[in-house]
Amino acid sequence: MSAPAAAAQPAPAAPPAVRMPADKPPFPYADCIKATKKRGESKHYGKWHCDQLVKKGWVRPPKR
């Protein structure tokens, strides 16, 4: 007699493509490495630090 509520509602529209300015995440990996070097972090620790930020989405993965 009545249709389920989910069938009665149209599917939500896809969100528009979002372009982020360069001053917002995700930042380039090279910029992250430069920033860690500037802060005085060792090369090994700086790489680890940037890799952690890649996992969180704050930094784009490096191009290898």
Phi and psi in degrees as a GROMACS rama.xvg file:
@    title "Ramachandran Plot"
@    xaxis  label "Phi"
@    yaxis  label "Psi"
@TYPE xy
-116.015  147.028  SER-2
-83.2956  150.693  ALA-3
-60.0296  151.419  PRO-4
-61.8158  -34.7967  ALA-5
-67.1981  -33.3062  ALA-6
-75.2305  -24.4487  ALA-7
-79.0414  -21.7114  ALA-8
-97.135  137.832  GLN-9
-70.6218  156.424  PRO-10
-67.233  142.767  ALA-11
-65.9809  146.016  PRO-12
-72.3201  149.752  ALA-13
-67.8161  141.533  ALA-14
-67.5107  147.587  PRO-15
-67.128  156.413  PRO-16
-63.0745  133.6  ALA-17
-106.95  127.574  VAL-18
-109.048  122.029  ARG-19
-94.1183  136.038  MET-20
-64.0509  163.791  PRO-21
-66.4528  -20.6317  ALA-22
-88.6301  8.36899  ASP-23
-124.951  157.708  LYS-24
-61.1033  153.86  PRO-25
-83.1575  137.072  PRO-26
-85.6875  155.979  PHE-27
-65.7125  146.525  PRO-28
-61.5775  -40.6179  TYR-29
-60.726  -38.4544  ALA-30
-65.427  -35.5482  ASP-31
-64.2785  -45.3169  CYS-32
-61.5179  -42.5254  ILE-33
-61.5996  -41.5941  LYS-34
-66.2078  -39.1549  ALA-35
-68.548  -36.0948  THR-36
-65.9189  -40.9496  LYS-37
-63.8244  -33.4718  LYS-38
-78.6004  -6.25073  ARG-39
89.0471  13.0719  GLY-40
-76.0572  148.337  GLU-41
-66.069  162.289  SER-42
-60.7538  -43.2876  LYS-43
-65.5568  -46.8834  HIS-44
-67.0422  -37.8455  TYR-45
-62.4886  -40.8689  GLY-46
-64.0179  -45.0664  LYS-47
-60.1157  -45.1504  TRP-48
-59.2062  -47.3364  HIS-49
-66.2968  -36.9558  CYS-50
-62.289  -37.2828  ASP-51
-65.6963  -38.4004  GLN-52
-70.02  -29.3029  LEU-53
-63.7212  -44.0832  VAL-54
-61.1221  -33.1733  LYS-55
-83.5798  -11.4764  LYS-56
91.3051  8.0661  GLY-57
-84.6747  -20.3279  TRP-58
-131.549  139.393  VAL-59
-73.0034  145.6  ARG-60
-61.7025  151.213  PRO-61
-69.1987  151.344  PRO-62
-88.4401  113.866  LYS-63
